[in-house]
Amino acid sequence: MRVQFVARHCKIPPSIRRRAEEQIRDLQRFDSRLSSASLVFDAERHLKKVEGVLVLDGTEPAVAQGEADEFKPALEQAVNRLGRILRRRRDQVTDHRAPKLSEVVGEAE
């Protein structure tokens, strides 16, 4: 998976960059179709913003933002929100599947 970093009006510390890459790679456990990610770090006055975009093959991209006084908590917010989005999508797919034949036959007896 390819992870792209964009810095607007700021510089991204190497520790934050490594942490972000690890967290984004951990999100692959929710959906194996995750092909690339883009993280945009932005600094406006005293507010740090992080926007994450995950591209999944065959579906719309997942987008989430985080804001805080520092990049680390803003990154945590964005990654947590992306995780929630991916979990919700996975649950929607699994909830709409038909029950197994063995479960249906077991109820009839």
C-alpha positions, 0 to 999 in steps of 0.5 A: 500500500502506498502512503502519501504525505502532504504538508501545508504551511508546516513541516512534518516531524519524522516521528509523526510521519512514522507513527502515521504510516504505522497506523494507516497500515494497521487499518488494512485489517478492516479491509484488504482492498485498501490500495493507497492513503493520503494524509494532509497535514496543515497548520493554521495559527495555533491549530493543527489539522490532519485529513486522511483519505483512504482509497479502497478498490471498488468503493468510494474513498473514506475521508476523515479529519482531525483537529488539535493543538498538536499533530499527534492528537489530530492524527489520532482523531483522523485515524480513529475516524477512518477506522470507524468508517471502515468498521461500519462499511465492513459490518454493513456488508456482513449484515446483508448476507443471507444466513448459512443453509445449516442455520436455516435447516437447524431452525426448521427441525 
